[in-house]
Amino acid sequence: MDRRDVVRLGAVGAVAWVSKPTIVSAGMAHSCFEERPKHIRCKMGFANAPRIEEQPCKALCWATSIAYLLRGYGAKISTDSVVHRLEIPNTCRSRDDAAIIPRANGFWRDDTGRAFRVRVDRYADMVPGSYTTEKFAPWVVALSKHPLLVGQPGHTRVLTQMTYIDAPMVLMRQQKLVLRDPWVETPNEVELTYDDIPDPLFMFSLRARAA
């Protein structure tokens, strides 16, 4: 797979991403243009992703972020229900979010009793300065389908948009990330430039389907 394949694959498989039982949708968009010869800039993701529920406890942002994505698939579920389902003590104590999130795999029932199944997949961590096309391609393809869970231990957020560049003699890399952050002490929508991105940043996809 070469760099042009990344652009091509990221442009297919776009789906409407619906959050909450209200009429709120955030259709995926992926656009690329040539700023100058052989210098490509692409922007992709869900520009109209709705606000995420505020979470007063930073250490529980993983649960609020999971609930946000599950509601995007049509489930009616609260942060407390996610914490209970994953059998994590509902206390404001920092934990290893990357170890907790995979526990969401499997059978669920939402707060109305509706059954569904969840699949969680982990991708390579985003580590500034260490990108290859092989690492970058899965991020592009995954974000072309749905927002992603990203973060560091103790603070999970939802990646909704990414701008990246592809140019000769430059590592293919993201230029800006747009995140939905549930922590009440930060803006609900956060933009991170290349230099602002935590090192490393874990990345997970979470998908749900009817059981």
Buried (B, 14 or more C-beta within 10 A) or exposed (E): EEBEEBBEBBBEEBEEBBBEEEEBBBEBBBEBEEEEEEEBBBBBBBEEBBEBBEBEBBBBBBBBBBBBBBBBBBBBBBBBBBBEBBEBEEEEEEBEBBEBBEEBEEEBBBEEEBEBEBEBBEBBBBEBEEBEBEBBBBBBBBBBBBBBBBBBBBBBBBBBBBBBBBBEEEBBBBEBBBBBBBBEEBEBBBEBEBEEBBEBBBBBBBBBEEE
